Amino acid sequence: MARTRQPVTGKFKPRKDRELRPDEHHLGWDRALQEALDNIGWPRGTHQAQVEFGAVIDVKNPGHVIEYHVTLI
């Protein structure tokens, strides 16, 4: 039976004592994307994929991102 492609999500949580600055948010998504790629498990070959970027945000004044996530579909 051939393996099928399933969505895979990578996550990155910055340390509580080292939140990313607004100009560093890409670093959180970069780490989450790399985790998704490291754990992709798709069959060999070239795949067209949709990439969804998301975050869990703690809204205070100001708010901050507590988890970055990237899903490959």
PDB file of N, CA, C and O in Angstrom, chain B, residues numbered from 101:
ATOM      1  N   MET B 101       0.842  -1.178   0.000  1.00  0.00           N
ATOM      2  CA  MET B 101       0.000   0.000   0.000  1.00  0.00           C
ATOM      3  C   MET B 101       0.892   1.248   0.000  1.00  0.00           C
ATOM      4  O   MET B 101       1.840   1.341   0.779  1.00  0.00           O
ATOM      5  N   ALA B 102       0.585   2.178  -0.860  1.00  0.00           N
ATOM      6  CA  ALA B 102       1.369   3.415  -0.953  1.00  0.00           C
ATOM      7  C   ALA B 102       1.070   4.313   0.245  1.00  0.00           C
ATOM      8  O   ALA B 102      -0.057   4.389   0.733  1.00  0.00           O
ATOM      9  N   ARG B 103       2.114   4.983   0.692  1.00  0.00           N
ATOM     10  CA  ARG B 103       1.917   5.941   1.781  1.00  0.00           C
ATOM     11  C   ARG B 103       1.175   7.152   1.248  1.00  0.00           C
ATOM     12  O   ARG B 103       1.376   7.560   0.104  1.00  0.00           O
ATOM     13  N   THR B 104       0.326   7.719   2.071  1.00  0.00           N
ATOM     14  CA  THR B 104      -0.406   8.913   1.677  1.00  0.00           C
ATOM     15  C   THR B 104       0.181  10.128   2.381  1.00  0.00           C
ATOM     16  O   THR B 104       0.860  10.024   3.402  1.00  0.00           O
ATOM     17  N   ARG B 105      -0.100  11.244   1.812  1.00  0.00           N
ATOM     18  CA  ARG B 105       0.377  12.506   2.362  1.00  0.00           C
ATOM     19  C   ARG B 105      -0.601  13.000   3.414  1.00  0.00           C
ATOM     20  O   ARG B 105      -1.799  13.110   3.150  1.00  0.00           O
ATOM     21  N   GLN B 106      -0.110  13.290   4.576  1.00  0.00           N
ATOM     22  CA  GLN B 106      -0.924  13.857   5.649  1.00  0.00           C
ATOM     23  C   GLN B 106      -0.372  15.234   6.009  1.00  0.00           C
ATOM     24  O   GLN B 106       0.835  15.453   5.901  1.00  0.00           O
ATOM     25  N   PRO B 107      -1.221  16.163   6.431  1.00  0.00           N
ATOM     26  CA  PRO B 107      -0.693  17.444   6.904  1.00  0.00           C
ATOM     27  C   PRO B 107       0.256  17.220   8.075  1.00  0.00           C
ATOM     28  O   PRO B 107       0.061  16.310   8.881  1.00  0.00           O
ATOM     29  N   VAL B 108       1.263  18.040   8.160  1.00  0.00           N
ATOM     30  CA  VAL B 108       2.218  17.960   9.262  1.00  0.00           C
ATOM     31  C   VAL B 108       2.444  19.366   9.811  1.00  0.00           C
ATOM     32  O   VAL B 108       2.580  20.327   9.054  1.00  0.00           O
ATOM     33  N   THR B 109       2.482  19.471  11.146  1.00  0.00           N
ATOM     34  CA  THR B 109       2.651  20.769  11.792  1.00  0.00           C
ATOM     35  C   THR B 109       3.923  20.777  12.617  1.00  0.00           C
ATOM     36  O   THR B 109       4.201  19.838  13.363  1.00  0.00           O
ATOM     37  N   GLY B 110       4.685  21.836  12.477  1.00  0.00           N
ATOM     38  CA  GLY B 110       5.849  22.072  13.326  1.00  0.00           C
ATOM     39  C   GLY B 110       5.534  23.224  14.261  1.00  0.00           C
ATOM     40  O   GLY B 110       4.817  24.154  13.890  1.00  0.00           O
ATOM     41  N   LYS B 111       6.071  23.165  15.477  1.00  0.00           N
ATOM     42  CA  LYS B 111       5.794  24.205  16.474  1.00  0.00           C
ATOM     43  C   LYS B 111       7.100  24.696  17.090  1.00  0.00           C
ATOM     44  O   LYS B 111       8.087  23.966  17.174  1.00  0.00           O
ATOM     45  N   PHE B 112       7.072  25.942  17.514  1.00  0.00           N
ATOM     46  CA  PHE B 112       8.201  26.517  18.237  1.00  0.00           C
ATOM     47  C   PHE B 112       7.651  27.445  19.314  1.00  0.00           C
ATOM     48  O   PHE B 112       6.855  28.341  19.032  1.00  0.00           O
ATOM     49  N   LYS B 113       8.087  27.216  20.548  1.00  0.00           N
ATOM     50  CA  LYS B 113       7.723  28.088  21.669  1.00  0.00           C
ATOM     51  C   LYS B 113       8.986  28.803  22.139  1.00  0.00           C
ATOM     52  O   LYS B 113       9.938  28.158  22.577  1.00  0.00           O
ATOM     53  N   PRO B 114       8.997  30.135  22.051  1.00  0.00           N
ATOM     54  CA  PRO B 114      10.164  30.850  22.570  1.00  0.00           C
ATOM     55  C   PRO B 114      10.225  30.720  24.098  1.00  0.00           C
ATOM     56  O   PRO B 114       9.203  30.540  24.759  1.00  0.00           O
ATOM     57  N   ARG B 115      11.415  30.814  24.631  1.00  0.00           N
ATOM     58  CA  ARG B 115      11.556  30.768  26.085  1.00  0.00           C
ATOM     59  C   ARG B 115      10.809  31.939  26.707  1.00  0.00           C
ATOM     60  O   ARG B 115      10.762  33.033  26.145  1.00  0.00           O
ATOM     61  N   LYS B 116      10.234  31.695  27.857  1.00  0.00           N
ATOM     62  CA  LYS B 116       9.467  32.753  28.530  1.00  0.00           C
ATOM     63  C   LYS B 116      10.318  33.962  28.869  1.00  0.00           C
ATOM     64  O   LYS B 116       9.819  35.087  28.893  1.00  0.00           O
ATOM     65  N   ASP B 117      11.592  33.742  29.129  1.00  0.00           N
ATOM     66  CA  ASP B 117      12.464  34.859  29.469  1.00  0.00           C
ATOM     67  C   ASP B 117      13.110  35.497  28.241  1.00  0.00           C
ATOM     68  O   ASP B 117      13.909  36.427  28.361  1.00  0.00           O
ATOM     69  N   ARG B 118      12.755  34.985  27.050  1.00  0.00           N
ATOM     70  CA  ARG B 118      13.345  35.522  25.813  1.00  0.00           C
ATOM     71  C   ARG B 118      12.318  35.534  24.693  1.00  0.00           C
ATOM     72  O   ARG B 118      12.440  34.780  23.727  1.00  0.00           O
ATOM     73  N   GLU B 119      11.297  36.393  24.818  1.00  0.00           N
ATOM     74  CA  GLU B 119      10.305  36.535  23.753  1.00  0.00           C
ATOM     75  C   GLU B 119      10.972  37.159  22.537  1.00  0.00           C
ATOM     76  O   GLU B 119      11.922  37.933  22.663  1.00  0.00           O
ATOM     77  N   LEU B 120      10.463  36.813  21.354  1.00  0.00           N
ATOM     78  CA  LEU B 120      11.003  37.410  20.137  1.00  0.00           C
ATOM     79  C   LEU B 120      10.458  38.822  19.970  1.00  0.00           C
ATOM     80  O   LEU B 120       9.284  39.086  20.230  1.00  0.00           O
ATOM     81  N   ARG B 121      11.320  39.711  19.536  1.00  0.00           N
ATOM     82  CA  ARG B 121      10.897  41.087  19.257  1.00  0.00           C
ATOM     83  C   ARG B 121      10.048  41.101  17.983  1.00  0.00           C
ATOM     84  O   ARG B 121      10.100  40.143  17.211  1.00  0.00           O
ATOM     85  N   PRO B 122       9.268  42.162  17.741  1.00  0.00           N
ATOM     86  CA  PRO B 122       8.447  42.225  16.534  1.00  0.00           C
ATOM     87  C   PRO B 122       9.233  42.026  15.239  1.00  0.00           C
ATOM     88  O   PRO B 122       8.705  41.459  14.282  1.00  0.00           O
ATOM     89  N   ASP B 123      10.485  42.483  15.194  1.00  0.00           N
ATOM     90  CA  ASP B 123      11.273  42.299  13.972  1.00  0.00           C
ATOM     91  C   ASP B 123      11.927  40.919  13.906  1.00  0.00           C
ATOM     92  O   ASP B 123      12.689  40.644  12.978  1.00  0.00           O
ATOM     93  N   GLU B 124      11.641  40.045  14.878  1.00  0.00           N
ATOM     94  CA  GLU B 124      12.210  38.699  14.909  1.00  0.00           C
ATOM     95  C   GLU B 124      11.159  37.589  14.760  1.00  0.00           C
ATOM     96  O   GLU B 124      11.505  36.411  14.852  1.00  0.00           O
ATOM     97  N   HIS B 125       9.900  37.933  14.535  1.00  0.00           N
ATOM     98  CA  HIS B 125       8.854  36.901  14.446  1.00  0.00           C
ATOM     99  C   HIS B 125       9.168  35.856  13.379  1.00  0.00           C
ATOM    100  O   HIS B 125       8.814  34.687  13.537  1.00  0.00           O
ATOM    101  N   HIS B 126       9.820  36.257  12.307  1.00  0.00           N
ATOM    102  CA  HIS B 126      10.162  35.294  11.259  1.00  0.00           C
ATOM    103  C   HIS B 126      11.025  34.151  11.806  1.00  0.00           C
ATOM    104  O   HIS B 126      10.967  33.034  11.291  1.00  0.00           O
ATOM    105  N   LEU B 127      11.813  34.417  12.832  1.00  0.00           N
ATOM    106  CA  LEU B 127      12.648  33.372  13.426  1.00  0.00           C
ATOM    107  C   LEU B 127      11.802  32.270  14.056  1.00  0.00           C
ATOM    108  O   LEU B 127      12.151  31.093  13.968  1.00  0.00           O
ATOM    109  N   GLY B 128      10.697  32.643  14.688  1.00  0.00           N
ATOM    110  CA  GLY B 128       9.789  31.651  15.267  1.00  0.00           C
ATOM    111  C   GLY B 128       9.162  30.779  14.195  1.00  0.00           C
ATOM    112  O   GLY B 128       9.076  29.561  14.354  1.00  0.00           O
ATOM    113  N   TRP B 129       8.718  31.401  13.093  1.00  0.00           N
ATOM    114  CA  TRP B 129       8.115  30.617  12.004  1.00  0.00           C
ATOM    115  C   TRP B 129       9.173  29.809  11.263  1.00  0.00           C
ATOM    116  O   TRP B 129       8.881  28.712  10.787  1.00  0.00           O
ATOM    117  N   ASP B 130      10.394  30.325  11.155  1.00  0.00           N
ATOM    118  CA  ASP B 130      11.479  29.548  10.542  1.00  0.00           C
ATOM    119  C   ASP B 130      11.719  28.255  11.315  1.00  0.00           C
ATOM    120  O   ASP B 130      11.857  27.189  10.715  1.00  0.00           O
ATOM    121  N   ARG B 131      11.769  28.344  12.640  1.00  0.00           N
ATOM    122  CA  ARG B 131      12.010  27.153  13.471  1.00  0.00           C
ATOM    123  C   ARG B 131      10.847  26.173  13.363  1.00  0.00           C
ATOM    124  O   ARG B 131      11.063  24.963  13.295  1.00  0.00           O
ATOM    125  N   ALA B 132       9.615  26.684  13.346  1.00  0.00           N
ATOM    126  CA  ALA B 132       8.444  25.814  13.225  1.00  0.00           C
ATOM    127  C   ALA B 132       8.412  25.137  11.855  1.00  0.00           C
ATOM    128  O   ALA B 132       8.081  23.954  11.766  1.00  0.00           O
ATOM    129  N   LEU B 133       8.748  25.861  10.790  1.00  0.00           N
ATOM    130  CA  LEU B 133       8.790  25.276   9.452  1.00  0.00           C
ATOM    131  C   LEU B 133       9.845  24.178   9.377  1.00  0.00           C
ATOM    132  O   LEU B 133       9.596  23.121   8.796  1.00  0.00           O
ATOM    133  N   GLN B 134      11.004  24.412   9.950  1.00  0.00           N
ATOM    134  CA  GLN B 134      12.056  23.399   9.909  1.00  0.00           C
ATOM    135  C   GLN B 134      11.627  22.141  10.664  1.00  0.00           C
ATOM    136  O   GLN B 134      11.923  21.030  10.223  1.00  0.00           O
ATOM    137  N   GLU B 135      10.939  22.297  11.790  1.00  0.00           N
ATOM    138  CA  GLU B 135      10.447  21.123  12.522  1.00  0.00           C
ATOM    139  C   GLU B 135       9.450  20.337  11.669  1.00  0.00           C
ATOM    140  O   GLU B 135       9.489  19.107  11.640  1.00  0.00           O
ATOM    141  N   ALA B 136       8.554  21.053  10.972  1.00  0.00           N
ATOM    142  CA  ALA B 136       7.594  20.364  10.100  1.00  0.00           C
ATOM    143  C   ALA B 136       8.323  19.602   8.996  1.00  0.00           C
ATOM    144  O   ALA B 136       7.975  18.457   8.709  1.00  0.00           O
ATOM    145  N   LEU B 137       9.320  20.214   8.378  1.00  0.00           N
ATOM    146  CA  LEU B 137      10.074  19.549   7.319  1.00  0.00           C
ATOM    147  C   LEU B 137      10.856  18.346   7.851  1.00  0.00           C
ATOM    148  O   LEU B 137      10.958  17.319   7.180  1.00  0.00           O
ATOM    149  N   ASP B 138      11.404  18.480   9.055  1.00  0.00           N
ATOM    150  CA  ASP B 138      12.165  17.381   9.653  1.00  0.00           C
ATOM    151  C   ASP B 138      11.279  16.165   9.928  1.00  0.00           C
ATOM    152  O   ASP B 138      11.760  15.032   9.926  1.00  0.00           O
ATOM    153  N   ASN B 139       9.996  16.397  10.163  1.00  0.00           N
ATOM    154  CA  ASN B 139       9.073  15.326  10.531  1.00  0.00           C
ATOM    155  C   ASN B 139       8.025  15.049   9.460  1.00  0.00           C
ATOM    156  O   ASN B 139       6.971  14.490   9.766  1.00  0.00           O
ATOM    157  N   ILE B 140       8.291  15.430   8.207  1.00  0.00           N
ATOM    158  CA  ILE B 140       7.269  15.414   7.168  1.00  0.00           C
ATOM    159  C   ILE B 140       6.731  14.015   6.851  1.00  0.00           C
ATOM    160  O   ILE B 140       5.515  13.846   6.761  1.00  0.00           O
ATOM    161  N   GLY B 141       7.570  13.037   6.683  1.00  0.00           N
ATOM    162  CA  GLY B 141       7.116  11.670   6.456  1.00  0.00           C
ATOM    163  C   GLY B 141       6.326  11.442   5.172  1.00  0.00           C
ATOM    164  O   GLY B 141       5.652  10.420   5.049  1.00  0.00           O
ATOM    165  N   TRP B 142       6.388  12.349   4.227  1.00  0.00           N
ATOM    166  CA  TRP B 142       5.678  12.164   2.958  1.00  0.00           C
ATOM    167  C   TRP B 142       6.469  11.216   2.066  1.00  0.00           C
ATOM    168  O   TRP B 142       7.668  11.033   2.272  1.00  0.00           O
ATOM    169  N   PRO B 143       5.809  10.605   1.071  1.00  0.00           N
ATOM    170  CA  PRO B 143       6.533   9.741   0.130  1.00  0.00           C
ATOM    171  C   PRO B 143       7.578  10.548  -0.644  1.00  0.00           C
ATOM    172  O   PRO B 143       7.449  11.761  -0.804  1.00  0.00           O
ATOM    173  N   ARG B 144       8.607   9.857  -1.117  1.00  0.00           N
ATOM    174  CA  ARG B 144       9.628  10.518  -1.931  1.00  0.00           C
ATOM    175  C   ARG B 144       8.990  11.169  -3.153  1.00  0.00           C
ATOM    176  O   ARG B 144       7.979  10.688  -3.665  1.00  0.00           O
ATOM    177  N   GLY B 145       9.577  12.248  -3.610  1.00  0.00           N
ATOM    178  CA  GLY B 145       9.094  12.929  -4.799  1.00  0.00           C
ATOM    179  C   GLY B 145       8.942  14.414  -4.553  1.00  0.00           C
ATOM    180  O   GLY B 145       9.204  14.912  -3.459  1.00  0.00           O
ATOM    181  N   THR B 146       8.520  15.098  -5.574  1.00  0.00           N
ATOM    182  CA  THR B 146       8.298  16.536  -5.500  1.00  0.00           C
ATOM    183  C   THR B 146       6.826  16.780  -5.228  1.00  0.00           C
ATOM    184  O   THR B 146       5.964  16.210  -5.898  1.00  0.00           O
ATOM    185  N   HIS B 147       6.536  17.618  -4.255  1.00  0.00           N
ATOM    186  CA  HIS B 147       5.156  17.881  -3.840  1.00  0.00           C
ATOM    187  C   HIS B 147       4.863  19.375  -3.878  1.00  0.00           C
ATOM    188  O   HIS B 147       5.683  20.190  -3.456  1.00  0.00           O
ATOM    189  N   GLN B 148       3.698  19.723  -4.383  1.00  0.00           N
ATOM    190  CA  GLN B 148       3.181  21.084  -4.241  1.00  0.00           C
ATOM    191  C   GLN B 148       2.499  21.111  -2.881  1.00  0.00           C
ATOM    192  O   GLN B 148       1.696  20.226  -2.586  1.00  0.00           O
ATOM    193  N   ALA B 149       2.793  22.096  -2.051  1.00  0.00           N
ATOM    194  CA  ALA B 149       2.226  22.146  -0.708  1.00  0.00           C
ATOM    195  C   ALA B 149       1.686  23.530  -0.399  1.00  0.00           C
ATOM    196  O   ALA B 149       2.197  24.543  -0.878  1.00  0.00           O
ATOM    197  N   GLN B 150       0.649  23.544   0.407  1.00  0.00           N
ATOM    198  CA  GLN B 150       0.142  24.787   0.965  1.00  0.00           C
ATOM    199  C   GLN B 150       0.806  24.944   2.325  1.00  0.00           C
ATOM    200  O   GLN B 150       0.895  23.979   3.084  1.00  0.00           O
ATOM    201  N   VAL B 151       1.269  26.139   2.641  1.00  0.00           N
ATOM    202  CA  VAL B 151       1.944  26.399   3.910  1.00  0.00           C
ATOM    203  C   VAL B 151       1.095  27.395   4.695  1.00  0.00           C
ATOM    204  O   VAL B 151       0.830  28.506   4.236  1.00  0.00           O
ATOM    205  N   GLU B 152       0.672  26.972   5.894  1.00  0.00           N
ATOM    206  CA  GLU B 152      -0.120  27.843   6.763  1.00  0.00           C
ATOM    207  C   GLU B 152       0.726  28.254   7.964  1.00  0.00           C
ATOM    208  O   GLU B 152       1.285  27.408   8.662  1.00  0.00           O
ATOM    209  N   PHE B 153       0.810  29.550   8.193  1.00  0.00           N
ATOM    210  CA  PHE B 153       1.521  30.094   9.335  1.00  0.00           C
ATOM    211  C   PHE B 153       0.494  30.513  10.374  1.00  0.00           C
ATOM    212  O   PHE B 153      -0.485  31.179  10.038  1.00  0.00           O
ATOM    213  N   GLY B 154       0.699  30.137  11.618  1.00  0.00           N
ATOM    214  CA  GLY B 154      -0.223  30.498  12.681  1.00  0.00           C
ATOM    215  C   GLY B 154       0.536  30.791  13.963  1.00  0.00           C
ATOM    216  O   GLY B 154       1.755  30.637  14.036  1.00  0.00           O
ATOM    217  N   ALA B 155      -0.206  31.214  14.962  1.00  0.00           N
ATOM    218  CA  ALA B 155       0.414  31.539  16.242  1.00  0.00           C
ATOM    219  C   ALA B 155      -0.624  31.449  17.349  1.00  0.00           C
ATOM    220  O   ALA B 155      -1.820  31.629  17.123  1.00  0.00           O
ATOM    221  N   VAL B 156      -0.138  31.165  18.546  1.00  0.00           N
ATOM    222  CA  VAL B 156      -0.935  31.303  19.760  1.00  0.00           C
ATOM    223  C   VAL B 156      -0.454  32.604  20.396  1.00  0.00           C
ATOM    224  O   VAL B 156       0.738  32.784  20.646  1.00  0.00           O
ATOM    225  N   ILE B 157      -1.383  33.494  20.649  1.00  0.00           N
ATOM    226  CA  ILE B 157      -1.034  34.837  21.108  1.00  0.00           C
ATOM    227  C   ILE B 157      -1.631  35.091  22.481  1.00  0.00           C
ATOM    228  O   ILE B 157      -2.808  34.814  22.712  1.00  0.00           O
ATOM    229  N   ASP B 158      -0.821  35.618  23.392  1.00  0.00           N
ATOM    230  CA  ASP B 158      -1.276  36.043  24.712  1.00  0.00           C
ATOM    231  C   ASP B 158      -1.563  37.535  24.597  1.00  0.00           C
ATOM    232  O   ASP B 158      -0.646  38.343  24.451  1.00  0.00           O
ATOM    233  N   VAL B 159      -2.843  37.894  24.663  1.00  0.00           N
ATOM    234  CA  VAL B 159      -3.226  39.289  24.466  1.00  0.00           C
ATOM    235  C   VAL B 159      -3.251  40.014  25.808  1.00  0.00           C
ATOM    236  O   VAL B 159      -4.088  39.759  26.674  1.00  0.00           O
ATOM    237  N   LYS B 160      -2.306  40.916  25.935  1.00  0.00           N
ATOM    238  CA  LYS B 160      -2.227  41.815  27.085  1.00  0.00           C
ATOM    239  C   LYS B 160      -1.966  43.179  26.477  1.00  0.00           C
ATOM    240  O   LYS B 160      -2.342  43.417  25.329  1.00  0.00           O
ATOM    241  N   ASN B 161      -1.355  44.052  27.186  1.00  0.00           N
ATOM    242  CA  ASN B 161      -1.007  45.335  26.611  1.00  0.00           C
ATOM    243  C   ASN B 161       0.483  45.534  26.788  1.00  0.00           C
ATOM    244  O   ASN B 161       0.882  46.055  27.829  1.00  0.00           O
ATOM    245  N   PRO B 162       1.330  45.159  25.854  1.00  0.00           N
ATOM    246  CA  PRO B 162       1.009  44.637  24.520  1.00  0.00           C
ATOM    247  C   PRO B 162       0.865  43.120  24.554  1.00  0.00           C
ATOM    248  O   PRO B 162       1.213  42.476  25.544  1.00  0.00           O
ATOM    249  N   GLY B 163       0.352  42.559  23.468  1.00  0.00           N
ATOM    250  CA  GLY B 163       0.280  41.114  23.320  1.00  0.00           C
ATOM    251  C   GLY B 163       1.604  40.557  22.847  1.00  0.00           C
ATOM    252  O   GLY B 163       2.471  41.297  22.384  1.00  0.00           O
ATOM    253  N   HIS B 164       1.758  39.225  22.967  1.00  0.00           N
ATOM    254  CA  HIS B 164       2.966  38.594  22.463  1.00  0.00           C
ATOM    255  C   HIS B 164       2.664  37.162  22.044  1.00  0.00           C
ATOM    256  O   HIS B 164       1.705  36.552  22.516  1.00  0.00           O
ATOM    257  N   VAL B 165       3.485  36.642  21.161  1.00  0.00           N
ATOM    258  CA  VAL B 165       3.313  35.294  20.640  1.00  0.00           C
ATOM    259  C   VAL B 165       3.942  34.315  21.619  1.00  0.00           C
ATOM    260  O   VAL B 165       5.100  34.471  22.007  1.00  0.00           O
ATOM    261  N   ILE B 166       3.168  33.292  22.022  1.00  0.00           N
ATOM    262  CA  ILE B 166       3.718  32.287  22.929  1.00  0.00           C
ATOM    263  C   ILE B 166       3.988  30.968  22.204  1.00  0.00           C
ATOM    264  O   ILE B 166       4.655  30.088  22.747  1.00  0.00           O
ATOM    265  N   GLU B 167       3.466  30.826  20.969  1.00  0.00           N
ATOM    266  CA  GLU B 167       3.787  29.637  20.164  1.00  0.00           C
ATOM    267  C   GLU B 167       3.581  29.959  18.688  1.00  0.00           C
ATOM    268  O   GLU B 167       2.552  30.504  18.290  1.00  0.00           O
ATOM    269  N   TYR B 168       4.575  29.611  17.895  1.00  0.00           N
ATOM    270  CA  TYR B 168       4.500  29.741  16.438  1.00  0.00           C
ATOM    271  C   TYR B 168       4.236  28.350  15.872  1.00  0.00           C
ATOM    272  O   TYR B 168       4.782  27.365  16.369  1.00  0.00           O
ATOM    273  N   HIS B 169       3.404  28.263  14.837  1.00  0.00           N
ATOM    274  CA  HIS B 169       3.226  26.966  14.195  1.00  0.00           C
ATOM    275  C   HIS B 169       3.072  27.122  12.691  1.00  0.00           C
ATOM    276  O   HIS B 169       2.528  28.108  12.194  1.00  0.00           O
ATOM    277  N   VAL B 170       3.573  26.110  11.980  1.00  0.00           N
ATOM    278  CA  VAL B 170       3.518  26.059  10.519  1.00  0.00           C
ATOM    279  C   VAL B 170       2.971  24.685  10.143  1.00  0.00           C
ATOM    280  O   VAL B 170       3.464  23.660  10.613  1.00  0.00           O
ATOM    281  N   THR B 171       1.943  24.675   9.287  1.00  0.00           N
ATOM    282  CA  THR B 171       1.367  23.428   8.814  1.00  0.00           C
ATOM    283  C   THR B 171       1.588  23.308   7.319  1.00  0.00           C
ATOM    284  O   THR B 171       1.299  24.237   6.564  1.00  0.00           O
ATOM    285  N   LEU B 172       2.104  22.154   6.891  1.00  0.00           N
ATOM    286  CA  LEU B 172       2.278  21.841   5.473  1.00  0.00           C
ATOM    287  C   LEU B 172       1.126  20.933   5.073  1.00  0.00           C
ATOM    288  O   LEU B 172       0.909  19.882   5.675  1.00  0.00           O
ATOM    289  N   ILE B 173       0.395  21.350   4.053  1.00  0.00           N
ATOM    290  CA  ILE B 173      -0.785  20.601   3.590  1.00  0.00           C
ATOM    291  C   ILE B 173      -0.550  20.148   2.177  1.00  0.00           C
ATOM    292  O   ILE B 173      -1.412  19.499   1.585  1.00  0.00           O
TER     293      ILE B 173
END
